Amino acid sequence: MERIRSNATLDPETGCHLWQRSTDRDGYALSHLQGTTVQAHRAVVDWYEGPIEDGWQVHHDCHQPSCINPNHLWLVTPG
C-alpha cells in the first residue's frame, strides 16, 4: 500500500490524493500488483475495507477518477 500511496500527491484544496502514474482512458489510476494491472482506487478500498464483493463499485465522493484518498472512496451498488 505504501508503494501505491507514494505515487500520489496531495491536492491541499480538495484533499484528493491524485495519482501521478498511468491511468486508463477514463482517468482512473492504474497500478501493477503481483503481476496484474489493477485500478488503484479499488486496491485502496480492498486494503482498507477488505475484498470488494461482486456487484459492488467504488464511488469517488470527490468526482475525481485519479483520486486514491480512502476518505473519498465508498462502496456502492450500480443502482
N, C-alpha and C positions, 0 to 999 in steps of 0.2 A: 504494500500500500504506500510505503514511503516513496518508492520509485514513481508511482502514479502522481502522488502529490507534488513531487519535485518538478514535474513537467507542467505545472500550472502557476500562474501569477495572480495575486490578489488585486481585484479592482476595488479600491477603497470607497468608491462612491456607491457601488451596488452590493459589495460583499461577495461577489462572484469569484470563484477560483477558476480563471479562464485557461483552458487547455492551450498549450503553445506548440504542440506537435501535430501529427496527422489528424485530419478529420475526414468524415465521409462527405458525400455531395450535399447533405443537408446541414453540415456544420457540426455534427456530433463527434465528440472526441474518440479517437481510436488508439488503442494500446495493444501491446503484444504480451500475453501472459501464458506461460507454459507452452509456447509454440503455437498459440492460437490468437487471432485478432479478435478483440472484444471492444465493445463500446465502453469507454472508461467510466461513464456515469453509472452504467449498470454494475460494473465491477465495484465501484464505491458503495452502492446500495447493498450489494451482496456482502461486502466486507462488514458494513455496519449493522445491517438488518438480518442477514442470513440469506440463504438461497431464495431467488425470486421464483415463485411458483408459476406454472403455466397459466396463461390468461391474464397476467398482470403486466403493466407497463410502468416505466419510470417517467414521472411528470416533473418538469422543471418549473418550480414556482416563479422563477425569475424570467422565464421565457427565453433563456439564453442557452442554446443547444451545446455550446462548448463549456458550460459551467459544470464543475465536478464538486462543488461545495455540498457536502451531505445535508446541510441545513436547508438547502434549496430543492432537494430531491424527495419525491413522495411516490409511493406505490399506489397505482390506481388501476381500475378496470377500464377497458376500452370505452365502455358506456359512460 
